[in-house]
C-alpha cells in the first residue's frame, strides 16, 4: 500500500510519521487489498486537523478529524477509516453471499 503523508502549515516530523505508520496496521488487518492512503495534517488556529483518503478495490473512503492535539486527531481519523472500511467490507461480503445464494437457487 502506498502512503502519502503531507502537512499544511505544519512540518511532518518523524514522530508524526511513525504514529501514522503505526496506525496503518489496523487498516491492513481488515483488508489486504488496500491500494493507497493519503493523509493531510493541517493546523488551524486552535485545532489540529487530520484528513485521510483511503483507496481500496471498489471504493474510495474519506474521513476527517479535528482535535486540540495532532496525535488525537490522527487516532480519531483512523478510527473513522476503520469503521468505514468495516462497513464497506461487510457490504461486499453480503453482496457476494447474496450472489452465491441466487446462483444455487436458480443455477
C-alpha positions in Angstrom: 0.0 0.0 0.0 1.2 3.5 -0.9 1.3 6.1 1.9 1.3 9.8 1.1 1.7 11.9 4.2 1.8 15.7 3.9 1.3 18.8 6.1 -0.3 22.1 5.5 1.4 24.8 7.6 3.0 22.1 9.7 6.2 20.1 9.4 5.6 16.4 9.3 8.1 15.3 12.0 9.5 11.7 12.2 7.4 11.2 15.3 4.1 12.1 13.5 5.2 9.9 10.6 5.8 7.0 13.0 2.5 7.5 14.6 0.7 7.3 11.3 2.7 4.3 10.2 1.8 2.5 13.5 -1.9 3.1 12.8 -1.8 1.7 9.2 -1.6 -1.9 10.6 -5.2 -1.6 11.8 -6.3 -1.0 8.2 -4.2 -3.7 6.6 -5.6 -6.3 9.1 -9.1 -5.6 7.8 -8.3 -5.6 4.1 -5.0 -6.7 2.4 -6.1 -5.2 -0.9 -5.6 -1.6 0.0 -4.2 0.5 -2.8 -3.2 3.7 -1.1 -3.7 6.2 1.7 -3.2 9.9 1.6 -3.1 11.7 4.9 -3.0 15.5 5.2 -2.2 17.1 8.5 -3.1 20.7 9.0 -3.1 23.4 11.7 -5.9 25.9 12.1 -5.6 28.4 14.9 -6.7 26.2 17.8 -7.5 23.0 16.0 -5.2 20.3 14.7 -6.8 18.6 11.7 -6.1 15.3 10.0 -7.9 14.2 6.9 -7.4 10.9 5.0 -8.4 9.3 1.8 -8.2 5.5 1.6 -8.3 3.8 -1.8 -9.3 0.2 -1.9 -10.7 -2.1 -4.6 -14.2 -0.9 -5.3 -14.3 2.2 -3.1 -12.6 5.4 -2.0 -13.2 6.2 1.6 -12.6 9.7 3.2 -12.6 10.9 6.8 -11.6 14.0 8.7 -10.9 14.7 12.4 -10.2 17.9 14.3 -8.9 17.9 17.8 -6.8 20.0 20.1 -3.9 17.6 19.7 -2.5 16.3 16.4 -2.0 12.8 17.8 -5.6 12.7 19.0 -6.7 13.9 15.5 -4.7 11.0 13.9 -6.3 8.5 16.3 -9.8 9.7 15.6 -9.1 9.8 11.8 -8.0 6.1 11.8 -11.0 5.1 14.0 -13.3 6.6 11.4 -11.5 5.0 8.5 -11.6 1.6 10.2 -15.3 1.9 10.7 -15.9 2.9 7.1 -13.7 0.0 5.9 -15.5 -2.5 8.1 -18.8 -1.3 6.7 -17.5 -1.5 3.1 -16.1 -5.0 3.6 -19.5 -6.1 5.2 -21.3 -4.7 2.2 -19.1 -6.5 -0.3 -19.4 -9.7 1.7 -23.2 -9.5 1.8 -23.2 -8.9 -2.0 -21.1 -12.0 -2.7 -23.2 -14.1 -0.3 -26.4 -13.0 -2.0 -25.0 -13.7 -5.5 -23.9 -17.2 -4.4 -27.3 -17.9 -2.9 -29.1 -16.8 -6.1 -26.8 -19.0 -8.2 -27.6 -22.0 -6.0 -31.3 -21.2 -6.2 -31.6 -20.5 -9.9 -28.5 -22.2 -11.3 
